[in-house]
């Protein structure tokens, strides 16, 4: 045992440790990029097939082993074709990362994000003042491709008029959610169907929009903005929690905290003031 440990120590160098850290970070990023997407299911299927080969060899399943070995030759191309949207998103995130956008690019990136946030806040203000129902999902780390595919893919730049038109009560998309990538200044999809929460301890005044906003908060790390069509009140949801009766100033501060501060290397705001869904709450909206 002692000789075994000595042998391991003799092979562990600083370069080895660096490689392990890099590979760990690499696989973590891949997992984060594909989480919640169709690619995640494909990768899981490929992993199962990967483990089938040694099993088939062990039991002498010649035909199955032959098929699996030939299929592995094409796995690289299968991943590229099937996971093309996720690979594109991953490369875009690398290009949008704070490391790449440092220095001269960082200020330009921050200005674009600030413009997007101001546009979203202006739209929410109009919705709140006119009692127009709205459901806006601001994506973060977890992919929402499956949710986007339930609606209409737009891939359009964020603009005040476009957001207002989407939630106009005669619009065919107004009942669904809008998916916005603030970092890219992009409205990715509209009219999307969100999973509804099954929680029973919510305020009775919470309708389908609120349950959908909380539902997506249970499935992803997205920040969701809900505007009540009955009262015009603004509610935020994220990480299985919700925050009712948010002012426009608080909304703007929250968006800046989560989408601008990371580029300024400052700690992000935590949802300490959010109410845990596991606790009973009053009839606030």
N, C-alpha and C positions, 0 to 999 in steps of 0.2 A: 504493500500500500504506500509505503514511504517512497519507494522508487518510482511508483506511478505518479505521485504528487510532484516529485522532483522533475520527472520527465515533462509534465504539463507546464511547470514553472519555466523550464528551459525554453519552451516554445512560445511562451507569452511575452511579447515585447510591446513597446509603446506603439509601434505600427499596428500590431494586432488589435490593441485596445481601440485605437482610432478607427480601424476598419469596422469593428463591432459596433461602435457608436454610430458611424455613418450608415451602416446597413440597417441598424435598428430604427434610426430616424427615417430612412428611405421607406421601409416597410410600413412604418406608422403612418407616414404621409399617404401612401397608397391606400391603406385601410380607411383613412379619413376621407380621401377623395371619392372612393367608391361606395362608402356607407350610404344606404338608403337608395341605391340606384340599381338598375337592371344588371349592371356589370358585377355587382356583388354576388348575385345568384350564379352568374356564369363562372366566376372565379371559384366559388364553393364547389360547383360541379366539376371543374378541372382538378381541384385538390382531391376530390373523391377518386377520380380516375387515376391520379398520380399514385395513390395508395393501392389501387387495384393491381398494378403491374407486379410488385413483389408478391402479392397474395396469389396471383395467377401463376407466377413462377414456382412458388412454394408447393402448390397443389398440382403442378404439372398440367395446367390448362393451356396447352400449346396454341390453340386457335385464338383464344382470348389474348394471350401474351403477344402474338403476332399482330393482331389488330391494334392493340394499345401502343406497341412500339412504333408502328407506322403512323398512328394518329399523332403521337408526340412530335413528329416531324412538322406537323402543320399547326401545332398549338400556338406558336408565335404569331402566325398569320391570322388564326382564329381570334386571338385576343385583340389584335389591331383592328380587325373588321367589326367585331361585336362591341368593343369598348371604345370606339372612335370618339364618341361625344365626351366620355370621361377623360380620355387622354388629352383632348383639346382643352377641356376645363383645367386639367392639371397643369398643362403648359402655360395657360393664361394666368393661373394662380402664381406660378413661379415668376412669370413676368411682372405680376402685380405685387409681389412680395416686398416687404419693407427693405429687404437686403438689396434687391435690384433697383427699387425706387428710392434709394437713399440719395443724399446730396442734392444735386440740381433737380432730379426727377421727383424727389419727395414733395417739394413745395407745390409742384404742378399737380401731383396726385391728390394732395390734401385739398387744393382748391376745387378740383373736380368733385371730390366727395362732398365737400361743403355745399357746392351748388346743388348736387342731387338731394342732400338732406333738406336744404331750404325749399326745394320744389315739393318734396313729400310733405313737409310741415305746412306749406301754403295750401296744398290740396286738402289736408286733414282739417285745417282751419275752416275752409269753405264748407266741407262736409259737416263739421260740428255746428256751424252757424245756420245751416239750412236743414238740419236733421236728416242728412243723407247717409244711409247705411254704407259702410265700407269695410273691407277686410284686406289689409295689406301685409304681406309676408316679406320680411327683409332677410334674405338668406345669409348664412355665415359659413361654418365649416362643413356641416352635414349636407350632402347632396339631396336635392328634391326633384330629381329628374322624373321619377314616377308620378309625383304630384303635378308637375308641369304638363306631363303628357295627358292628364285627365282634362285639361282645358285647351285653350288655343295658344299655340306658340307664337309669340310676337317678335322677340329679339329686337325690340325697338328702344331707342334712346329715351330716357326719362324726360317727360315734359309735362307741364301743368295741364295743358289742354287734353293730352292723351289720357291722363289719370282721371280727369273730370268726366270725359266722354265715356270711359269704361264703366264708371259707377252712375252714370245718368240712368234714371229709373226705366227708361224705355230701351236701354241698351241690352242686347242679348247676353252680355257678359256680366251684368251688374250684380247678379246673385252669387257669383263665385268669388274666389280670392285672386288677387294679383300677386305675382311673385316678382320681387325686385332684387336685383343684385346691386347694392349701393356702390360697392367698390368699382364696378364696371360701368355705372350709370346706365343700367340696362333693365328694361321691363322684359322679363323672360317669357312670361305667360300670363293669361287672364282667363277668368271664368273657370278657375281650377276648383276641384272638389277636395276639401280637406277632411281628414278623419275626425269624427266627432268623439269627444270625450265621453266616457261612461260614468263619470263622477256623479254622485247623487247629492253631494253636500254643497251645491252651488246656489247662489241667490236665485230666487224664482223668476226674477226679471231677466235673467240671462236667456237669450234666444239662441237660435241656430248659429248665428255668426260667432257669438261668444264661445259656444261649445266647440265650434270648429277651430277657433283661435287657440283654445286650451288644448284641443286634440293634437294640433300640430306641435304645440309646446311639449307634449308628452312624447313625441316621436323624433324631434330634432332640436337643434340649438338655435333655430331661427327666432328673430324678434318680430312679433306680430302686432300690428296696430288695428284695433277694432273701434269703429265709430257706430254708436247706437242710432238707429233711425227713429227711435221713440224719443230719446232725450238729448241726443247729440253728444253724450258723454264719451270720452276716450278711454279705452282700456288697453293695457299692454300685457302680452303674455310671452313667457320664455322659460325654458328649463323647468317645466311642470308647475310653474307659478303664474299668478296674474296680479296685476296692479290696476285697480279701478280708479276712475275719476282723475285721470292724469291731465294736467294743464298743458297748454301748448309749449310753454317754457320748459316744463319738465320733459316733454316729449323730445324737444330739440336737444336738451342737455343729454338725454339718454342716447340719442342717435349719435351725437358727437362723441360721447364717451366710448361707445362700442365700435364706431367706424373711423373716427379721426384720431383718437388718442393712440391706438396701436402704432400708427405711423409716426407719432411724436415720441415713441418709446416711454409712454406714461402708463401706469396701471389702469386697467379698465374698471368701470363702475360695476359694483356688485349689486345684486337684487335684494339687498337686505330689507328694503321697505316693502317687498312683495309679500303677499299673503300666501302661506302654504296651503295647497289644495287639500291637504289632509285635515285641515281645521275647518270647523263650521264658520260661516261668515254671515254678515247681515245682508240686507237687500240693497246693496250698493251696486251701481253700474258705472 
